[in-house]
């Protein structure tokens, strides 16, 4: 682990309190993403763009009437095995944190990378996610 748990606990809680499930190892990641239905994955991070833009956007999008069957999160810099497994399923996109991905029946159908998060308002990112949810969920 790169960061002390007391530091990341509030960042984790921002997502778990609205229904995201934390995935801690590769087995959990593969079971969640490779299953039937839709899964939204948030690669959480301690960076400022995660706090100001990504987590708020993920929470807003998750509150949409039409949303994925599963909302899950992995934390960059903490559970390396889980993060690596999620990122492997996001290939050919390079590792990025924060990032967000939508899977349908185990296939990647939408991704938002860090460069699409930085400097953009949370509502704009949420709108992008909601459009994807409306299309694929």
N, C-alpha and C positions, 0 to 999 in steps of 0.2 A: 504494500500500500504506500502511496506517495504522500497522502495527507492524513492528518489525525482525524479519527471518526467524529470527534466533537465538532470539527470544522465543517464537515460535509453533511452531518445529520440534518440541519435545517434545510439544506439544498435538496436532499432526498425527500424530505417531508413535504416540500412544495408540490411534489408530484404524487406521492403516495396518498396524501390526504384527499386527492380528487380521483382516486381509483387506479393509479398506475401500480403495477406489480414490479417489485425489484427482482431482477434476475442476477444471481450471484455466481453461476458457473455455466460452462458450455452446454451441459446437458439441459439445463432449464431454458437457455436461449434457443437451442435447436428444437426442443419440444414446443415452445411457444410460437416460433416463427415458421417452422416447417409443417405446421398443422393446417387443417382445413379452415377456411374463413379468412378474416382480415386481422392483421396485427400491426399496431403502430408502435414503433420503437424510438425512444428518445435516448440518445447518447448524452447523458448529463455531464456537466463540467463545472469546475470552480471559476471559470473565467467570467469577466464582466458581461460579455454578450450572452452568456447562458442566463445570468441573473436578470439582465434588463430586457432581453428579447426572446430567447429560446424557451425558457420555462414558462413565462407568461403566455406565450403563443401556444405552447402545448396544452396548457390548462384551458385556454379559451377554446381551442379546437375540440378538445375532449368534451366540452360542455355542449357542443353542437348536437342537435337532435339525431342526426345521422352520423355515427362514428364507428370506428372499428370494433370488432368483437373483443379484441384484447388490447389493452394499453400496458406497455411494459417499458422498463427503463434499465439501463446499465450505466455505471458511473466510471468515466475515464479517470485513470489515475488511482483507481481503487481495486475493483475486481477484474484484474487483467484477463483472466480466462474468459469471463463472460463478454467483456468488451471485444476481445479478439475474435470470439465466435460470431458476435453480431457483425463486426466489420467484415469478416470473411463472407458473410451472406450479402453484404452490400457491394461487393466487388462488381464491376471494375472501378467503382468510385474509391478514391484514396481515403485513408483514415482521416477523420475529421471530428473534432469535438468542440462545441456541441454539434450534433447533427440529428436529423429526424428522418425516419424511413417508414414507408407503408408497404406491407407485404400482403399479397392476396394468394391464398392457397400455396404459401411457401415461396412465391416469386416476388421479387422486388418490383413494385409498380410506380413508386414515387419516392424521391429523396430530396432533402434540403440539406446542403452542406454548409459548413461554417461561413464560407465566403458569401452565402446567400442570407445569412443571419446577421452578420456584422453590419452595423449602421442602418439596419432596416427596423422600422417600428414593429412591435409585437403584433399589432393588429394586422399589418400587411402579411406577416408570416402566417398568422392564424388563418387569414382569408385564403392563402395558398393551400394550407392543409385542409381547410373545410371544402374547398373545391375538389381536392383529391378524394376526400371522404365521400362527397356526394357522388363522385364518378365510380368509385370502386367498392364502397361498402353497401 
